[in-house]
Amino acid sequence: MTGPDEEIPQMQWAIGAIMRANYVIYFCIAIVLVLLAVASFYDVALEFLQAFDGGFVTTNGILQVLHALLVTIIIIEILETVTAYFRTNQLQVRPILIAGLTAMVRKVLVYGLEPTDLIDVVGTVAVIAVLTAAIAVVGREREA
């Protein structure tokens, strides 16, 4: 039978192993997010060039560029969450909320291109209101 003194080093080793695995996983996620951000920014450049192809700009072309740019911003905000974890050893909620808000803004822009139901619009507005309130609350907690 093992006593409490013998369990402590084993528990510390197990916790250390889990923490190292956690860091490795977050590091892999960060690498993938960096690659996605670069690829997404390349897509923004291509969409931008296509928007101005032919000498005139269309509304649809501008919206495509904006959509690609917002996806890049979402990826960068998620990457910020991972880098903040490395800095503080805590998961930051604010960048995730900002990424969600950016995704909802992107969805609102799609409403101009596709037919939508009133329920979808009301749901999107409700989600935007909740995310905005959550960002405000997290901001106040950070200041306190």
Order of alpha helices (4+ residues) and beta strands (2+ residues): alpha-alpha-alpha-alpha
